[in-house]
Amino acid sequence: MLGTIQSLITSFGLKKGLVTIEITGEENYNELLALKSQNKHVEIKEHKNHRSLDANAYLWVLLTKLQDKLSIPKEELYKNYILKIGSSEILPIKNEAVDKFREAWQRNGLGWITETTKSKLDGFTNVIAYYGSSSYNTTEMSRLINEVVDDCKEQNIETKSDNEINNLLKQWGKNE
C-alpha cells in the first residue's frame, strides 16, 4: 500500500509515536478499515520504482541475434561483454577461501564472474569479482547495451533507434 506521511508526533519519554499517513485509492481505504481494530506489525519504508526489464530484455534480444549470426552461445557473448565493461572489484582473499568465495559470488547469476591474479600479499590471491548487469546503474547498462548495439551494427543486425534505446535506459534508471 502506498502512502505519504503527513505528520509525526513523538514522545521520547513515553517511547510512543503517532503517525498520520495519507493513503489514496478506494481499495487501500477498504483494506485499512478491515485492519483498524486489530493489532498489527507496521513497516514503513521508502517507495522505489521497480526497474524496467525492457532494457535487459532488449539486451537479450540483441544477444540472441548475435548468437544466430556468429554461432556463439548468447550466454558466452554476455559473459564476454561483462568482462569487457569491467564493473568489478579486486579483492585479496586468503588462498584457502578463494574457491568458496568464487562459488558463492558466481551463484548471484550468469554475469557474476570471477578471475584470479597473483597477490603481493603472502597467503592471498587477488580475486577480480565482476558484477552482473542486474546490479548495473544507468551509466553501466548504457555502456553494456551500446557495446552490444555497436557489434550488432558491425554484423548488419538491425537495432532500435538511439532514441528508443535511450528511452529504455531511462526506464532502467528510474529508481537510482
For each residue, the residues with C-beta under 8 A, 3 or more apart:
1: 23 28 31 32
2: 23 24 28 47
3: 21 22 23 24 28
4: 21 22
5: 8 19 20 21 44
6: 20 21 22
7: 18 19 20
8: 5 17 18 19 20
9: 17 18 19
10: 16 17 18
11: 14 15 16 17
12: 15
13:
14: 11
15: 11 12
16: 10 11
17: 8 9 10 11
18: 7 8 9 10
19: 5 7 8 9 44
20: 5 6 7 8
21: 3 4 5 6 44
22: 3 4 6
23: 1 2 3 28 29 32
24: 2 3 28
25: 28 29
26: 29 30
27: 30 31
28: 1 2 3 23 24 25 31 32
29: 23 25 26 32 33
30: 26 27 33 34
31: 1 27 28 34 35
32: 1 23 28 29 35 36
33: 29 30 36
34: 30 31
35: 31 32 38 40
36: 32 33
37:
38: 35
39:
40: 35
41:
42:
43:
44: 5 19 21
45:
46:
47: 2
48: 175
49: 174 175
50: 175
51: 171 172 173 174 175
52: 55 168 171 172 174
53: 56 57
54: 57 58 168 171 172
55: 52 58 59 141 145 168 169 171 172
56: 53 59 60 133 134 141 172
57: 53 54 60 61
58: 54 55 61 62 145 160 165 168
59: 55 56 62 63 78 133 144 145 148
60: 56 57 63 64 74
61: 57 58 64 65
62: 58 59 65 66 145 148 149 152 157 159
63: 59 60 66 67 74 77 78 148
64: 60 61 67 68 74
65: 61 62 68 69 152 157
66: 62 63 69 70 72 74 77 148 151 152 155 157
67: 63 64 70 71 72 73 74 77
68: 64 65 71
69: 65 66 155 157
70: 66 67 77 155
71: 67 68
72: 66 67 76 77
73: 67 76 77
74: 60 63 64 66 67 77 78
75: 78 79 110
76: 72 73 79 80
77: 63 66 67 70 72 73 74 80 81
78: 59 63 74 75 81 82 110 111 133
79: 75 76 82 83 110 111 113
80: 76 77 83 84
81: 77 78 84 85 144 147 148
82: 78 79 85 87 111 113 130 132 133 144
83: 79 80 86 113 115 130
84: 80 81 147
85: 81 82 140 143 144 147
86: 83 130
87: 82 130 131 135 136 140
88: 128 129 130 131
89: 128 129 131
90: 117 126 127 128 129
91: 101 126 127 128 129
92: 119 121 124 125 126 127
93: 97 98 101 124 125 126 127
94: 97 98 123 124
95: 98 123 124 125
96:
97: 93 94 100 101
98: 93 94 95 101 102 116 125 127
99: 102 103
100: 97 103 104
101: 91 93 97 98 104 105 114 127
102: 98 99 105 106 114 116 127
103: 99 100 106 107
104: 100 101 107
105: 101 102 108 112 114 127 129
106: 102 103 112 113 114
107: 103 104 112
108: 105 112 132 134
109: 112 132 134
110: 75 78 79 132
111: 78 79 82 130 131 132 133 134
112: 105 106 107 108 109 129 130 131 132
113: 79 82 83 106 129 130 132
114: 101 102 105 106 127 128 129 130
115: 83 127 128 130
116: 98 102 125 126 127 128
117: 90 125 126 128
118: 125 126
119: 92 124 125 126
120:
121: 92 124
122:
123: 94 95
124: 92 93 94 95 119 121
125: 92 93 95 98 116 117 118 119
126: 90 91 92 93 116 117 118 119
127: 90 91 92 93 98 101 102 105 114 115 116
128: 88 89 90 91 114 115 116 117
129: 88 89 90 91 105 112 113 114
130: 82 83 86 87 88 111 112 113 114 115
131: 87 88 89 111 112 135 136
132: 82 108 109 110 111 112 113 135 136
133: 56 59 78 82 111 136 140 141 144
134: 56 108 109 111
135: 87 131 132
136: 87 131 132 133 140 141 144
137: 140 141 173 176
138: 141 142 169 170 172 173 176
139: 142 143
140: 85 87 133 136 137 143 144
141: 55 56 133 136 137 138 144 145 169 172 173
142: 138 139 145 146 169
143: 85 139 140 146 147
144: 59 81 82 85 133 136 140 141 147 148
145: 55 58 59 62 141 142 148 149 165 168 169
146: 142 143 149 150 165
147: 81 84 85 143 144 150 151
148: 59 62 63 66 81 144 145 151 152
149: 62 145 146 152 153 159 165
150: 146 147 153 154
151: 66 147 148 154 155
152: 62 65 66 148 149 155 157 158 159
153: 149 150 156 157 159
154: 150 151
155: 66 69 70 151 152
156: 153
157: 62 65 66 69 152 153
158: 152
159: 62 149 152 153 165
160: 58 164 165 168
161: 164 165
162: 165 166
163: 166 167
164: 160 161 167 168
165: 58 145 146 149 159 160 161 162 168 169
166: 162 163 169 170
167: 163 164 170 171
168: 52 54 55 58 145 160 164 165 171 172
169: 55 138 141 142 145 165 166 172 173
170: 138 166 167 173 174
171: 51 52 54 55 167 168 174
172: 51 52 54 55 56 138 141 168 169
173: 51 137 138 141 169 170 176
174: 49 51 52 170 171
175: 48 49 50 51
176: 137 138 173
